[in-house]
Amino acid sequence: MKPFNKAVISVGVAAVCMLSNTAIAQPQIDGVEAQSSAKLYRLKLNCQQNPLALQQYAARGVWFKTQSELEIRGECQGPVTFESDNISIVGDSSVASSIKSTQTDKSAVTAIHSVVNLKNLTIAAPSNVQAFVAKGNSTVTLENITTNSENSDGVFYPFSITDNSTAYVSKQSQAKFRVSGSSAIEFQAENTGVTLNVLDTSFARSTSGSQFSSVEVSGNGYFLADNQSSVALLMIWSKGAVDVDNQSTVGHLMMGGQTLFAAYRESSILKFYEIYGNVVFELEHSTATGWTAVDKPHSIFTGNDAVVNGVLYPSWSWYGQDGQ
């Protein structure tokens, strides 16, 4: 790794390049014995002193050959593009920290071919400009990231995961995500009021009881709501598929166009069903309330020990009845 020179130090780094010889945990792989240790570079960037500090360090991404943690303080000027691995950007806990962009032709923060972690930050962007985009086979972790990015004219997704990229998300409130281009997203702990759109053979799952205002799945996309997750409005279109598992819930279900919905292990659909086209609808030890039998001879309705409108249908005896 190239040493930092005086020109670099002048860009607003409060504490420059503190090296730790603490070994970073190595994965345990049969037949391989890890003996080497890695260096962790910690940098503090004072954007109150120099608003361009983060931009200037991101431009030197070739330097980040080992794991690097940048703690930012104040409002850093964007847009910022990361094209390197092993970078963590963390907001200073003692003062409001943010990345603000006024440009209208690109996202405020972009990860390209990168491994990037963002934590405890606000990303500010003009109307109709995305706050964060991951693309080019990137892997990103987003924890407690807020944004003002919006579009009053219709549904707008400030967070975009695309182009074979992967995201891990936690502690997001009222955030809107679009996952496309054979990408994947995992919602971990403490996500509430999330809006999600999954399409283009992409994959999404909720593993720790996240709460969604709405989820839309289409274009061979797939969504798994697991471990007491909840979805207020679920829409499945155009060969999309959704599973809800392990005591998860759906409030309002809309589906059509060769789609699949299945509920497993004490999961439930609470009310309102809108079903169009040819669908597959399955209840496996799960509950449907407010269900009305529909005339869809080319659809499949099936259930094993399903409870429909309070009536238990033992074994595989449910095939669309409404419990009357």
Secondary structure, DSSP 8 states (H G I E B T S, - for coil): -----HHHHTTTEEEEEEEE---------TT--------EEEEEEETTT-TTHHHHHHHTGGG--S-EEEEEEEEEES-EEE-SSSEEEEE-TTS-EEEE---SSS-SEEEES-EEEEEEEEEE--TT--SEEEESS-EEEEEEEEE----TTS---SEEE-SS-EEEEES-BS-EEEE-SS-EEEE-SS-BSEEEEE-SS-EEEE-S--EEEEEEE-TT-EEEE-SS-EEEEEEEETT-EEEE-SS-EEEEEEEESSEEEEEESS-EE-S-EEEESSEEEEEES-EESS------TTSEEEEESEEETTEEE-TT-BSS----
